[in-house]
Amino acid sequence: MFICREDFLLEDDIDVTGLLKAIEKGVGALEENGANKNQVYITLDSFWDTLDKESIEYLFDELKTINNSKKTGFILRYIIEEFNGDYVKFMLDNHDSILVDRIDDFEF
């Protein structure tokens, strides 16, 4: 199952509800085809900066619901250009483990 983020980009935001529906539909299709365990990989980069705190909390609450109600795990990969301290607590509170990539800056 592949879900393209660009399909859910609005003018200055991300269609979180549409994205979650696509994830649920994809996970449902995998279960119908006999998948025993599903892993959903999501890359979070600067495009996600448009979401406000409430939208981010809603997204993670819904992912937790999907995780708990189905045999589905979520692996979130953060690509961070500038580390925003406001998200550190949120990330720590919402993840079992964290992998953070930092983009190398070659400017001198």
ZISUL-V358324 format. One record per residue. N is the residue number from 1. OMEGA is omega in degrees with one decimal (999 if undefined). D_LAST is the distance of its C-alpha to the last C-alpha in Angstrom with 2 decimals. Layout:
# ZISUL-V358324
n=[N N]
omega=[OMEGA OMEGA]
d_last=[D_LAST D_LAST]
This chain:
# ZISUL-V358324
n=[1 2 3 4 5 6 7 8 9 10 11 12 13 14 15 16 17 18 19 20 21 22 23 24 25 26 27 28 29 30 31 32 33 34 35 36 37 38 39 40 41 42 43 44 45 46 47 48 49 50 51 52 53 54 55 56 57 58 59 60 61 62 63 64 65 66 67 68 69 70 71 72 73 74 75 76 77 78 79 80 81 82 83 84 85 86 87 88 89 90 91 92 93 94 95 96 97 98 99 100 101 102 103 104 105 106 107 108]
omega=[175.7 176.1 -176.3 -179.5 -176.3 177.8 -175.6 176.7 173.7 -177.0 -179.7 -175.6 176.4 177.6 -176.1 -179.2 177.6 178.0 179.5 177.0 178.6 177.7 179.4 178.9 178.9 178.3 176.8 178.2 177.5 179.2 178.0 179.6 172.6 179.1 -179.9 -178.7 -178.1 174.2 177.8 179.1 179.5 175.3 179.2 179.7 -173.1 176.5 -178.1 179.9 -179.5 -178.7 175.1 -174.7 -179.1 179.1 178.4 178.6 177.1 179.5 -177.5 176.3 179.3 176.6 176.4 178.5 177.5 -180.0 -176.7 -175.4 -179.0 176.9 -174.4 174.0 179.4 175.4 -178.2 179.1 179.6 171.6 -170.5 175.6 175.6 -176.8 -179.3 -177.8 179.9 -176.8 -175.2 -179.3 179.4 179.5 -179.4 -179.6 -171.4 -177.6 173.9 175.9 -175.2 170.7 -178.4 172.9 175.2 178.4 178.2 177.8 -174.7 177.8 178.7 999]
d_last=[41.18 38.07 37.20 34.56 32.62 32.58 36.37 36.05 33.47 35.10 33.91 31.77 32.77 33.77 37.48 37.67 41.46 41.41 38.81 40.94 44.06 42.46 41.48 45.04 46.57 44.53 45.39 49.02 49.07 47.79 50.51 53.14 52.21 52.78 49.30 49.76 46.31 43.52 39.78 37.66 33.91 31.80 28.06 26.73 23.49 22.34 25.53 27.51 25.98 28.76 31.40 32.82 33.84 37.42 36.49 34.30 37.16 39.63 37.64 37.44 41.09 42.19 40.25 41.96 45.28 44.80 43.73 46.85 49.33 48.44 47.34 43.75 40.56 37.21 33.87 30.97 27.45 24.74 21.36 19.25 16.01 16.50 19.17 22.05 24.30 27.27 27.52 27.50 31.18 32.19 30.60 32.25 35.55 35.66 34.65 36.29 33.06 29.42 26.79 23.35 20.56 17.02 14.83 11.76 8.53 6.38 3.79 0.00]
